[in-house]
């Protein structure tokens, strides 16, 4: 039988009983139960809630309340007060359990013994501890010290709509380059030519985005967003009010009016701010859009939806008119780091820590394909375009049946192994067995972890596009041509950092 099952149910009750127990000489027993309850709640919060909350509810199990734990999921009650041996929660913690909980971690013997004792003592519930987030208060952007000049990671980049200007985050600076193509007559090679340096933030620049009309550039860092007008080196406005974490991704709607900002606090939550570019005001905030960092946002070509992906392993589809979530997709086993809509907007590709790319059907919300290179490391960037060569081939094919079979999909991916890849000829076969895949092409590898990418495509079909731009954690910039050959590279320029020190 559990000890005091009818009274030890809330932390407030337990606190009063602890005081009473002290007066009656029973303090060691009752206070130990209160302490063990707190430890059990902390462990469940840190190790269980990621998968067993309202958004995810893995195995049909919720652990957000005592009643939900008693009800259990698809199998049996997770917790049976006073009977740890009959509690499904503990069965999943054993090293050989299938399914095993947590999926990628083995709890220590001490932790399992603590949970066993907690259940045998009556499984008291401490909702405040369960909901409490362990996160140190974040400093304001203005209180940050200047970054060391040697710290120049390129964590984000954005190519202007006309493909002429590449914006890169280098440490706390936004460095702009003119993208110059090869000219046979003048005997010039493809290169990036430094254009200007914007001393943007004290923290490393986490996100960059151009407006679709190319008139504005937005940059995000720790608790700070700045908007720059093209051709000017002074920010139009700085937004830092009501921001809680790092601005890990930015997107601007097709009408050039609204900025979407992912405000992320790792392992805690991520809010989505909807910002009016004309007034620089936050129109609304979607609180707890994800329960962990948002790494990427992709706007659908039909201008109706956008997708977000997160460290909580979830993909969410949002309605651009109501700002409400309309679908949650689950399938990755690690952080989801990148996403991109297909040119037609009917599919979404996602990739992340599990080293695979998954393709989803937007209408049915079903997973269509899974593919990826082995041992490539986490996939940190994705872009999906229509292959210019395949489009030409399709247009030239006079046989309609043959033309219909020509697949124009082309997905670009970068990974931590430093080797960009493209995936084309996406195939999906239905039959006795269902097989999925894509034709992979690997580019020239670099010995640096690639963190961000941009794609330049040709509108007239005459230039040798597409070019792939990538930035590394080490601060280098690379350009590959359409056949996968490395045509440009530049390593960190410490002099730039020294020249902007004290100007932010």
Buried (B, 14 or more C-beta within 10 A) or exposed (E): EBBBBEBBBBBEBBEEBBEEBEEEEBBEEBBBBBEBBBBBBBBBBEBBBBBBBEBBBBBEBBBBEBEBBBBBBEEEBBBBBBBBEBBBBBBBBEEEEEEBBBEEEBBEEEBBEBBBBBBBBBBBBBEEBBEEEEEEEBEEBEEBEBBEBEBBBBBBBBBBEEBBBBBBBBBBBBBBBEBBBBEEEEEEEBBBEEBEBBBBBBBBBBBBBBBBEBBBBBBBBBBBBBBBEBEEEEBBEBBBEEBBBBBBBBBBBBEBEBBBBBBBBEBBBBBBBBBEBEEBEBEEBBEEBBBBBBBBBBBBBEEBBBBBBBBBBBBBBBEBEEBEBEBEBBBBEBBBBBBBBBBBBBBBBBBBBBBBBBBBBBEEBEBBBBBBBEEBBBBBBBBBBBBBEBBEBBEEBEEEEEEEEBBBBBBBBBBBBBBBBBBBBBEEEEEEEEEBBBBBEEBBEBEBBBBBBBBBBBEEEEBBBBBBBBBBBBBBBBBBBBEBEBBBBBEBBBEBBEBBBEEB
